[in-house]
Amino acid sequence: MKTTLLILTVITTQTMAQNELRDIRQGARDVRGTARDVRGASREVKGAVKETKAMTSEIRGGGETESSSPAKSYIKKFWEYIEKMEAAPNDLNILGTNSRAAATSINNIKTKDKSYDVAPLEAELKKWQQAYEEVRNGGSMQRTANNDLAGLVKLLYDVNTNVAQQEIENKTQELAQYKAKTAELVAMNLDPTDKMNAAILSNVKSRVTADLRTIDSNVKLWEKNMNMIVDERPARAYYLMIQYELAHWDALRKGPFAEKAELEAGYTKMNDMVNRLGSLEGIIAKGEVRKKEIVKNTKMPPALLQNAEMEKVFRQAFEDAGWGEAIVKIHLLDRDWKAIRNEVTGVLEARTQRAAIAAKDKQGQYILYNFFTIQQDYLGNGFSSQSKIIFHESMEILPENIK
């Protein structure tokens, strides 16, 4: 009953205020000399409206119980926090900050006025706490989705396609997964104009640009190198790398990029090269033919001088490598040591010398180690007696070509 009377009072007061305001405005038009009285009446009307708003707030906050409560300041604060959340129901920060502040206000009310019924306040707060959780969880899910998308984009467009010989099996599995991930991204049908998508795609833009810039030179280099490899295992590794690059260009042309025509052209160039190379089995067979021809024409370089002591140094360095191969012949390729100096200070750091060494491995195959280079470090008052191998080439050689 008390609440009904208060509501009627609010309505009556608002009506009276509006009527008084109309009378005042009429008086202002009829009697300009009474402007001072009009302004006074206007102030009275504003005061009445202000009192009406205060009464409305009082009804929400608990009416006379609130005004007489020793916790009335905390009650007022509580409803202020609620109003802030009502004004921004989807803002995570505002919901979180004000729901926590509102909870603190309720605790303060309980402490200050144990008789005050906080049940309506707690019900109201619970509603906003639930709203906060919904917005927070939705944002967390969106961040997770964005992170997943960023990881997928990086995998496809910033990929390392190189294949080492010892990685052939793992890289073969990785390539199959790569193709599946490409299909996954294509199915998403991403809108590249979406702000978040555009930001994620911008992270790989430099790689995509570089791929477009270097496609012609890369295709030429990869095809040349593939046709030069003669041994099976490196041929398998290099061919797998080319297949990986082809899959990468397939992902590029199907991706959400503006350079559709250029990327499609790049894929066509890669695919044409793969078709020219043919099957891996054919490449290996051609390599074996080339290898036989190379071995047939491999000769041991002539020695520049004979020096038994220097040959002994090379022999020791070769044996220290632990390859378990028997040296057949050593040809010295330098007449003396070459000094190695620091490029900046010119200080002497080491010396090097080269030789060609023919050896026989445990399987009975003859190997030529050409430009077999050893180094002895300078110790300040002389060179180390320990020689270390710093470079060599190796190739098969026929025993009749070791002369």
Secondary structure, 3 states (H helix, E strand, C coil): CHHHHHHHHHHHHHHHHHHHHHHHHHHHHHCHHHHHHHHHHHHHHHHHHHHHHHHHHHHHHCCHHHHCCCCHHHHHHHHHHHHHHHHCCCCHHHHHHHHHHHHHHHHHHHHHCCCCCCHHHHHHHHHHHHHHHHHHHHHHHHHHHHHHHHHHHHHHHCCCCCCCHHHHHHHHHHHHHHHHHHHHHHHHCCCCCCHHHHHHHHCCHHHHHHHHHHHHHHHHHHHHHHHHCCCHHHHHHHHHHHHHHHHHHHHHHHCCCCCHHHHHHHHHHHHHHHHHHCCHHHHHHHHHHHHHHHHHHCCCCCCCCCCHHHHHHHHHHHHHCCCCCEEEEEEECCCCCEEEECCCCCCEEEEEEEEEEEEECCCCCEEEEEEEEEEEEECCCCECCCCEEEEEEEEECCHHHCC
